[in-house]
């Protein structure tokens, strides 16, 4: 069963096209579950998970520093904003 959240709604679009996908997530464990679901549903192994907390500038800087390659599309999907 897919984890709750809007990222799971994008599985068919990203995975079936064999796109190289990076899930930018606050919760790495939940991101790994989402990644596994995308791979299982689509067969696309080109799915990575990167930790990113947009409320933390250090997290943003680290994500950008580790980014490699072009960015062709950005989907900003917020399941629910809540204070941390």
Secondary structure as GFF3:
##gff-version 3
##sequence-region A 1 84
A	DSSP	three_ten_helix	6	10	.	.	.	ID=ss1
A	DSSP	alpha_helix	11	15	.	.	.	ID=ss2
A	DSSP	beta_strand	21	25	.	.	.	ID=ss3
A	DSSP	alpha_helix	28	42	.	.	.	ID=ss4
A	DSSP	beta_strand	47	51	.	.	.	ID=ss5
A	DSSP	alpha_helix	57	66	.	.	.	ID=ss6
###
